[in-house]
Amino acid sequence: MLDGIFTGLSTAVMPFNLMMVVVGCFAGTFIGMLPGLGPISAVALMIPITYGIDPASGIILMAGVYYGAVFGGSTSSILINAPGCASTVVTSFDGYPLAQQGQAGKALALAAYSSFIGGTIGAIALLIAAPALAAVSLSFQSTDYFALMVLGLTAVAAFSGKGQVIKAMIMTVFGLMIATVGTDKTSGVPRFTFGSIDLIDGISFLLLAMATFALAEVVMTILNGKHKEKDAQLDMAQLGSMKLSKEEILHVAPTVARSSVFGFIVGVLPGAGATIASFLAYGLERNIASAKEKLKFGKGSLRGLAAPETANNAASTGSFVPLLTLGIPGSGTTAIMLGALIAAGVQPGPRLFVDNPDVFWSVIISMYFGNLVLLILNLPLIPYISKLLTIPRPILIPLILFFSITGVYLVSFNTFDIHMMVVITVIALLLKLLEFPMAPMLLGYILGGLMEINLSRALVISDGSFAFLWERPLTLGIMIAAILMLCLPPILERLNKRKAVRGPEAAINEGEG
């Protein structure tokens, strides 16, 4: 192992490969900032460049573009509520409110620091335990994945405001319903397509996210008449301090530590990816927060911003475990990388770190350099990036509309997606006016597809019996955790109410005594 690490280090520090890291990070960050494009588009654009160069250099370039796009995707989420990629949708929940409160600099700085720490911890974990983690990811069966998705759905309360739990559950079911549109992956039969070929592949998550957040937010702004408030926009756009106080650092440090580990573990699981990791990390953090801290989530919580930003970068690193050690892509982006590696004559799998140690170890080591480059690139640029907020709203709103629609179109090159985007935006506006939260719908959509596939497989394995829920200790343990996550918050809330009622009563009794 040490020989392989030294081989990878010598390959990673070659001037050309270091240049590939810098170029990849810069290109990925820039593309990630454009709403709708994301890491898949960014990596796909790099494939022609990798032809004719060494496979190690090519995959280092694409890896840099990948986590650069995830790193940069937070910028548009925070500044204009238009997620740069799917994994930064959750970043907008608290990042955008912070920007509106005149703390754009602090939000961008915290996102940069959190991303760096999450990516670095992920790279170190990958370096130390990649072969062992491959065995762990293989031990997960369909039943365990189904239980994990159920556990993820229990985080629905984290995406609802006070008194909105029922509405959040309704929206989660709505998201699960949308996930069923398209071809059934187990039987291959089209469903809910209404005879339309354009719906055969279902509704894109990117389309859904851009419609419910970017476009819906823009239209709401216009309906409220805020698009004419040039002076208010300039006041709100003050950069604010980029510095985090000692108290704020201590406040978010446990969140960053937890989300780094949690995000990496989720990233290791084939098919999970950075988007699911960001949603689950946010839900976990909100569920374990104090009653007072919970009220801040969705309104500019530093922990609510740090959790998804840390988790999605740690998961991006973790997704290289199944790619490199098993030859199984952990996400759409790593699937493109898998194709590029095979085209270059490198076969990812259990023998990769034996047959091509320079590729295996250099990619892992370059990840740390990449995260360092991203931090150095992004921090000095924050004052300039934040100037985006000083653009008058009559100019900014058409720009957001242009980038959102163009971003969705460039993914599929299908005008039907733009029409669908408009329809979903109208539905989202009606739901927003009725005060239904949008995030639970996205959570249901994200988890719905994986949940259905793994439920089908589990039922086939167990001959149609639901006994699989308690036959495997790991599945049973995850299901018990899901039940506890669902039941504990209302129980604790009732206990707190009783204490609040008993407090004044005890004081009255003491006064009478």
N, C-alpha and C positions, 0 to 999 in steps of 0.2 A: 504493500500500500504506500509506504513512504517513497519507494522508487517511482511509483506512478505520480505521486504528488509533486516530486521534484521535476519529473518529466513535464507535467502539466504547467508547473511554474515557469520553467525555462521556455516553454512554448508561448505562454500567456504574456511574458514580458518582452517578447520580440517586438521591435519598433513597429513593424507592420500590424501586428495583432493589437498592440496598444492603440494604434491609430484607428483600427476597426472598432474598438470599444468606444472611443471618443465620437467617431462618425455615427455609429449606431445609436448611442445615447442621445446625441444632438438631434438626429433625424427623427428618432422615436418620440422625443419630447415635443418637437415641433408638430409632428403629425397627431400626437396624442392630444394636443391643445385644441385641435380643430374638432368641433362637435360632430360626433357621428362616425368618424373614420376608425379610430381605435387600433389596437395592436394587430388584429388580423390583417387589415388593409395595409398597415405599415410593414409587416413582415412580408406580405405577398409582393409588395413593391420592391423589396430587397432581393428577391430570388434571382432575377436576371443578373444582378451585380455579382452574386456569388459564383456564377458559372465561370470556370477557368481558374479560380483561385483555390488555395489549399482548403480541404474540408473543415479543418480546425478554425481557420480564419473566417470561413463563411458562416459557420454556426455561431462563432463569437460575435460577428456582426449582427446576425439575426437575433441573438439573445439580447444584445445591447438595445436593439430597436424594440424588442418585446417589453423589457422592464422600463425602458425609456418612455414608451407610449403609455404604460400604466402609470408611471410617475407623473407624466405631463398631463394625463387626462383629468387630474384633479383641478387643474387651473381653471378650465372653462366651467367645471361644476361649481367651484367656489365663487367665481366672479360673475357669471351670467346665468347660473342654474341650467346650463346646457351640458350634460355629461359628455366628456370627451370619449369615453368608452363605457361599456357595460359595467365594468368593475368599479367605476367611480360614481355610479348613480347614488350610492349611499353617502358618498362624500358631500353631496349637495344638501343633504338633510340638515346638517349643522354648519357646513362651510358657507353656504349662501347667506343664511341669516347673520353670520359673523361679518360677512362683507357688507351687508346692508346696515350693520351697526357701526360701520367705520373701522372695522378691524380686519380688513382684507390682508394687510401685511402680516399680521399675526397668524391668520388662518393659513396663508400660503407657506409661511415659515414652519408652522407646526406640521403641515402636510409634508413638507420637504424632510424635516427631521424624522417624523414617524416613518415615512417611506424608506429613508436611509437605514434606520435601525431595523425595521422589519426585513428589508432585503439583505442586510448584513448578517443578521441572526440566521436567516434562511440559508444564506451561502455557507456559513460556518457549519450549520447542521447538515447541509448537503455534503460538505467536504468530509465530515467525520463519519456520517452514518448512511451514506447513499445505498450501499449494497444491503445493509441490514434493513433499511426502510423499505426496500423493494419487497422483501419477504413479508413485512407487516402489511403492505398494501395488497399483496396477493391473498392474505388470510381473510380479507373482507369478502363476504359473499353477498348475494342479492338480498338476503334477509336483513343483513346488517346495514346495507345501503338504504333499504326501505325504512328501517327504524331510524336511521340518521336523518332522513328527509322528514319523518314525522317529528323528530326532535327540532329540526329547523323550523317547522311550521308553528311550533309552540312559541316561537319568538315573535308571533304576530302582535302581541301586546306591546312590544317595544316600538312598533311603528304606528301606534294609535295614541291620540291625545287622551286627556282625562275624560272619562265618560263615553269614550268612542270604541270600546272593545267590541261591542256587537257589530258596529259599522265596519270595524277592521276585519272581523271574521267574515262578514258578507263579501267584502272586497277580496279577501283571500280565496274564497270559494269562486268568485268571479275570475280571478287569476288562474285557478286550477281549470276552470271551464275553457278559458282561452287557450291553455296549453294542450287541450285535446283536439284543437282544430288542425287538420292536416292528415298525413298518412300515419296510421297506427303502426308503430315500429315493430310490434310483435307479430302482427298478421299481414301487414302490408296493404291493408284496406283503407281507402280514403274515407274520411268522416267529417261531417260538418263543413264540407267544401262547397256545397250547393252547386255542384257541377263546374266549379271554376278551377281551371288548371293553375291559376296563380296562387290558390290556397293549398295546393298539394303539399308544399313544404311547410305549411303552417304560417304563423305570424311571427316575424322577427322580433327578438327581444329589444334590439336596438331601436326598431321602429316604435315599439310600445313605449320605451323609455323616453325617446325624444318627443313623442306626441303628448305623453302625460306630464312631462316636466317642462321641457324647453318651449314647445309651441303653446301648451296650455297656459304657462306662466306669461308668455308674451301677450296672448289674447286677453287674459285677465287684466294685465296692465293697461291694455288699450281700453277695455270696457270700463275700467275704473277711472279713466282719464288721466292716468299718471304718466302717459307717454309724452305729455306736453310739459311736464315739470322739469325743465332743464336745470334750474337752480337747485332743486332738491336733489337731483342726480349728482350734481357736482359736490354738494355738501356731503352726501352719503359716500362719495367716492374717495374721501380722504384716506390715504394709505394707512395711517395709524402706525403704531410702533410694531416693529418686527421682532422685538425682544420678548422673551417669555420670562416672567418673574420666577424667583425661586419657588414660591408657593405653587405657581402654575406647573412648573416642571415636576415637583413632587406629586401634584394632583394627577398628572397624566402618566407618570412613569409606570405605575402598576398596570395601567391599561395597555401601554405599549408593550410591556413584557408579556402580558397574557395574550394579546392579539398576535404577537410575533410567533409564539409557539402554536397557538390555535390555528392561525392562518397557514403556517407551514404544514401542519398535520393534515388540514383539509386539502391543501394543494397536492400533497402526496397521493391522495386517493384518486385513481383514474376517473376522469369525467366530472370531478367536482369543480376545480378551477377557482380563479381569483374572485369572480362575481359572487359565487355562493359563499366563499370565505368572508367577503366584506359584509354581506347581509347577516350571516350567522354571528360574526364578531360584534357587530353593532347590537344585535338582539341580545347576545350574552351580556354585553357591557351594560346595557340598559336594565336588564333584569336583575343584575346584582348590585345596581346602584341604590343609594339611599332614597327615601321617598322625596326628599328635597331636591336631590340631584336629578331624579327622573323627570321632574317638571322642566328642567333645562333642555332635555333632549328634544331636538327638532326646532329649538329656538336659539341655538348658538352655543351648544355644549362643547367644550374642548375635548372631553372624553369621547363624545359622539363623533367628533371629527378624527381624532387620533386612532380610534379602534378600526374603522374600515380602511384607512390609509395604510396602517401598519399591516393589517391582515392581507390586503390584496397584493402587496409587494412580497410578503413572505410566501404567500400561496403561489405567486408567479415563479418564484425560485423553487418551491416544492414541486411544482408541476414537471420539473425536469427529472425528477426521480423516476416516475413510470416511463418517461420518454427515453431516457438514457439507459436505464437498467432492465426495462422490460420490453422496450419497443412499442409501448402503448401510449398514445398521446393523451395527456390529461386535460386538454382543452382544444378549442378550434385552432388557436395560434400554434400550439405545439404539434398539431396534426400537419400543418403546413411545413413546419420545421422537419418533421419526420420524412415527408416527401422529398424535401430538399437534401436531407442526409442520404437517403436511399439513392437519389439521382446522382449524388457525388460518389457513390460506391461504398458508403459506410452503412453498415447494418446495425442499428441500435438494438440492444438486447443484453442478456446476461453476460455475453462474451465481449461486449464493447470495451470494458476497461482492461481486457486482456489483449485483444486484437488491435485496438486503437487507443492506447492509454493517453496519447497526446491530445486526441479529441475529447475524450471523457474528462480528464482532469483539467485541461486548459479552459474548457467552458465553465467549469465550476469555479476555478480560481479567478477567471476574468469577471465573474459576477460581483466579486467584492470590489475590484477596480471600477467596474461599471457603476456601482452604487455611489462610490466616492466621486466619480466624475459627475454623476447626476447632481449630487449635493453642491459641488463646486460650480457647476453650470447654472443651477437654478437659484441659489440664494442671492447672488449679485444681480440677477435679472428680475427679482421680485418687484423692486420699485418701478421698473419699466413695464412689466407685465400688468401691474395694477393700474397703469394708466388707461387700460381698457375701460375701466369704470368711469373715466372722465369724459368718454365719448357721449355727447348728448343723446338722450333716448330716441329722438326722431331718426337718428342715424343708426344707433346701436340695435334697435328692434328689427329693422330690415336686414341687418347683418346677421343677427341670430337666426331669423327665418331662412335666409339664404344658406347659411352653413348647415343648419339642421336638415333642410330638405335635400340639399346637395349630398350631405353625408349619407343619408339613408338611400338615396338613388345610386350612389357610387358602389354600395355594397351589392346590389342586385341588378342594377341597370334596368329596372322594371318600373314603369310609370304607375302600375297598379299599387305599388307600395306607397307612393305619394298620395293617391286617392284614399287608401286605407288609413294613412296617417291623418288626413283631414277628418275622416269619420271618427277615428279614435279620439282625436283632439276635441271634437264636439261633445262626445260622450263624457270625456274627462272633465270638460267645463261644467256640464250639468251635474256631475257627481261632486265636483268641488263646490259648486253653489249650494249643494245639499250637505256640505261639510263631511263628505266621505274621504278618508285618507287614501292617497294613491299608492303609497309604498307597500301596503299589504297585498295589493293586486300583483305588483311586480314580484314580491316574495313567493306568492302562490304560483305564478307563471314559471319562475326560475326552478322551483322545486318540483312542480307538477310533472314535467316530462320524465325526470329521473325516477320520481316516486312511482309513476305508473309502470315504467319498464321493469323496475326491480320487484314490484308487487306481482306482476305477471310471471316473472321468472320464479319467484319464491313459491307462488301457487302451483306452478307446473312441477317444481321439485317436490313439493309436499302433497301432490295428488289432489289439489283443490282444497286442502285443509289449512285453516289458520293456525294450526299447531306450531308452525314455524316461528311464531312470535315468542314462544317460550322454550323451544327445543334447544336453541343455541344460547349459551350463557352470555355471549357478547350482545346478541339481539335483545335478549331479555333485559340486560343491564341498561342498554340505550333506551328501551321502551319505558323502563321504570324512571329513568332520568327525565324523559319527556313528560310523563305523568306528573312528576314532582314540579317540573318547570311550569306546567299548566295550572296546577292546584295551589302552589305556594303563594304566588302574588295575591290572589283574592283572600286567602286565609290570613296572611300577614296584614293586609289592608284592614280586614275586620278587627283583628287584634289591636291594631293601632287606633282604630276608631273607639274601641271599648276603653282603651287606656286614656284617650282624650276625654271621653265622657266621665270616666271614673275620677280623673284628676280634679276637676271642679267640685265633684260630689264629696271627695275626700277632704278638700279644703273647707267646704261648707260644714261638714261634720266636725272637723277640728275646731272651727270657729264657734260652733254651738256648744262643743264640749268645754 
